[in-house]
């Protein structure tokens, strides 16, 4: 290929992660011969560090590595750089490992020794998906938020007002409403946009590991601490730290986070020296922190520190003018990523989507359009194609009479109980005073499922 004629889009930034220097050298040669820019890392932690300082289109990730293996690294990469395509590479591949990798977010799985033509073909496909994942930014300007409803217009105006400051922002909203997208938009428009944007989902990490993730640790600080690790606060120095599901942080971790915010200092676990950091903190929650403060589950002083500038992301049912626009956007993206002819929504399908209450919000709509892109034959997605997938949903706002109002309230109460219990059905049933079988039946009735 003539490198001088390659477009910027063709020239990819690729991170090769493998503990074998010969394999890294071979892969680098194949990729650089095609004009791609290549960086290397010999283990998972170094790969994560590289992803902090640079955006990559694709990561080639070895499965078998000492310390953090490829699947563990994959989980961290999907959290840290969710829009980057990851291709797993293994010399000891098995079907079960490949399936597990795909389920955990890998784009594809190729075997060693790597066939150059296969590698380049899969690489191009992964890069196309990465580009599609970035496409909302192009579609809707610098914020990456698709919508034209008054609710979204107000949210965008608020984002533009708060972004240039260094004040802490608390983003509230239901699961799947797009709180992470709002956090990314704030960072993108901030004075720290060229610095790291580091994320931590407080609900996705075991409570006994949260402090290690936040503050880091020294080698030997506890069992399993085989090497020094930078915490997210330290990695976000001069940039932005996004703490998702902040309401799930334990009381002890809340106290230590409050101290770090007040002093600007971080103490790694097991360290004798203090590290100074300059970090802007954005946080998000789907929980009612006012209730959590009243019950003593969340510290008031931390809440006031984090919520200098509060923002609320409206649920999709409150922005019906955006539903068809979002659906068309997702449908086009998934058709392209699956290599299928473009499809369009019929007027009947758009009306059906706009009438639905979307308990899973934008995330549910996105999943539905992926299903339609893959399973619907022909150039049109009709209302009857979607009805079967939506018929188990909760009653619409048009449900008549007292019964409809009772069902709406019951569905909302069950959803809140499930979210409050972390979708543990046994705990939610106990909190609601009903048995698990009855709760499962009601979940099916109202279309409630963890998204």
Buried (B, 14 or more C-beta within 10 A) or exposed (E): EEEEEEEEEBEBBBBBBBBBEEBBEBBBEBBEEBBBBBBBBBBBBBBBBBBBEEEBBBBBBBBBBEEBBBBEBBBBBBBBBEBBBBBBBBBEBEEEBBEBBEEBBBBBBBBBEBEBEEBBEBBEBBBBBBBBBBBBBEBBEEBBBBBEBEBBEEBBEBBBEBBEBEEBBBBBBBBBBBBBBBBBBBBBBBEBBEBBBBBBBBBEBEEEEBBBBBBBBBEEBEEEBEEBBBBBBBBBBEBBBBBBBBBBBBEEBBBBBBEBBEEEEBBBBBBEEEBEBEBBBBBBBBBBBEEBBEEEBBBEEBBEBBBBBEBBBBBBBBBBBBBBBBBBBBBBBBBBBEEEEEBEBBEBBBEBBBBBBBBBBBBBBBBBBBBBBEEBEEEEBBBEBBEEBBEEBBBEEEBEEEEBEEBBEBBBEBBBBBBBBEBEBEBBBBBBEBEEEEBEEBBEBBBBEEB
